Amino acid sequence: MPVSRTVPSRGGARKSPLRLAADPVLVVSPVPARPGGLSPEGLARGATPAEQRRVMISEFGEWLRTQTNRHGRLFQEETIWAYRDAALALSAWMTATGLETDFTGCDTAVLNRFFRG
């Protein structure tokens, strides 16, 4: 009978990157909303999909500023802007094609259409 060998992992079991997608959390900022900006409370009251995407892009950029790359260094500002620009392009394409949803409504087929376009 073959013996299965396991290799000890570094730092425990790996977590699924999708674990947070199933449990969205509304972050309430103690800082008042900027003029023309959208507060988390505004999102809860029913913002347009384009406004929701704009807030998601902003939060993603702020989150990236707190993360490190695979080499343990903080992401450079150029990298954060590259991710932001890609998200802005996707958002503009979603608006142009009439998709009335935020980024969580993008499935593989939608992203494939975006990349083909």
C-alpha positions as CSV (number, residue, x, y, z in Angstrom):
1,M,0.0,0.0,0.0
2,P,1.5,3.4,-1.0
3,V,2.3,5.8,1.8
4,S,1.2,9.3,1.3
5,R,3.8,11.9,2.3
6,T,2.8,15.4,3.2
7,V,5.1,18.3,3.2
8,P,4.7,20.7,6.1
9,S,3.4,24.0,4.9
10,R,5.0,27.3,5.8
11,G,2.8,29.2,8.2
12,G,-0.1,26.8,8.2
13,A,-2.8,25.9,5.7
14,R,-3.3,28.2,2.8
15,K,-6.4,30.3,2.8
16,S,-8.7,30.6,-0.2
17,P,-8.5,34.1,-1.8
18,L,-12.2,33.9,-2.4
19,R,-13.1,33.5,1.3
20,L,-13.7,37.3,1.6
21,A,-15.9,37.5,-1.5
22,A,-18.7,35.6,0.3
23,D,-18.7,37.9,3.3
24,P,-18.6,41.5,2.1
25,V,-18.1,44.0,4.9
26,L,-19.2,47.6,4.8
27,V,-16.4,49.8,6.1
28,V,-17.6,52.9,7.8
29,S,-15.0,55.7,7.7
30,P,-14.8,58.1,10.6
31,V,-13.7,60.7,8.1
32,P,-16.5,62.7,6.5
33,A,-17.1,62.3,2.8
34,R,-15.3,64.7,0.5
35,P,-17.4,67.0,-1.6
36,G,-18.5,65.1,-4.6
37,G,-17.4,61.9,-3.0
38,L,-19.5,59.0,-1.9
39,S,-19.5,57.9,1.7
40,P,-20.0,54.2,2.8
41,E,-23.4,55.3,4.1
42,G,-24.2,56.6,0.6
43,L,-23.4,53.2,-0.8
44,A,-25.7,51.5,1.7
45,R,-28.6,53.9,0.6
46,G,-28.3,52.8,-3.0
47,A,-25.6,54.3,-5.2
48,T,-25.4,53.8,-8.9
49,P,-23.3,50.9,-10.2
50,A,-20.7,53.4,-11.6
51,E,-20.4,55.1,-8.2
52,Q,-20.1,51.7,-6.5
53,R,-17.3,50.7,-8.9
54,R,-15.5,54.1,-8.2
55,V,-15.6,53.4,-4.5
56,M,-14.4,49.9,-5.0
57,I,-11.4,51.1,-7.1
58,S,-10.5,53.6,-4.4
59,E,-10.7,51.1,-1.6
60,F,-8.7,48.6,-3.7
61,G,-5.9,51.2,-4.1
62,E,-5.9,52.0,-0.4
63,W,-5.8,48.3,0.4
64,L,-2.8,47.7,-2.0
65,R,-0.9,50.4,-0.2
66,T,-1.0,48.3,3.0
67,Q,0.1,45.0,1.3
68,T,3.5,43.6,0.3
69,N,4.5,41.9,-2.8
70,R,6.0,38.4,-3.0
71,H,9.4,39.8,-2.1
72,G,8.0,41.3,1.1
73,R,8.2,45.0,-0.1
74,L,5.3,47.4,-0.2
75,F,3.8,47.8,-3.7
76,Q,5.3,50.8,-5.6
77,E,3.0,53.6,-6.5
78,E,3.3,52.9,-10.2
79,T,2.1,49.3,-9.7
80,I,-0.9,50.6,-7.7
81,W,-1.7,53.1,-10.5
82,A,-1.4,50.3,-13.1
83,Y,-4.0,48.2,-11.2
84,R,-6.2,51.3,-10.8
85,D,-6.0,52.1,-14.5
86,A,-7.0,48.6,-15.5
87,A,-10.0,48.8,-13.1
88,L,-11.0,52.2,-14.5
89,A,-10.8,50.8,-18.1
90,L,-13.1,47.9,-17.0
91,S,-15.5,50.3,-15.4
92,A,-15.6,52.5,-18.5
93,W,-16.2,49.5,-20.6
94,M,-19.0,48.3,-18.3
95,T,-20.7,51.7,-18.6
96,A,-20.3,51.8,-22.4
97,T,-21.8,48.3,-22.8
98,G,-24.7,49.1,-20.4
99,L,-23.8,46.6,-17.6
100,E,-25.6,47.9,-14.6
101,T,-23.6,46.1,-11.8
102,D,-20.5,46.6,-9.7
103,F,-17.4,44.5,-10.1
104,T,-18.8,41.6,-8.2
105,G,-21.2,41.1,-11.1
106,C,-18.4,40.3,-13.5
107,D,-18.1,36.7,-14.3
108,T,-15.6,34.9,-16.6
109,A,-17.8,35.5,-19.7
110,V,-18.0,39.2,-19.0
111,L,-14.3,39.5,-18.4
112,N,-13.6,37.6,-21.6
113,R,-15.8,40.0,-23.6
114,F,-13.9,42.9,-22.0
115,F,-10.5,41.5,-22.9
116,R,-11.7,40.7,-26.5
117,G,-12.9,44.3,-26.8
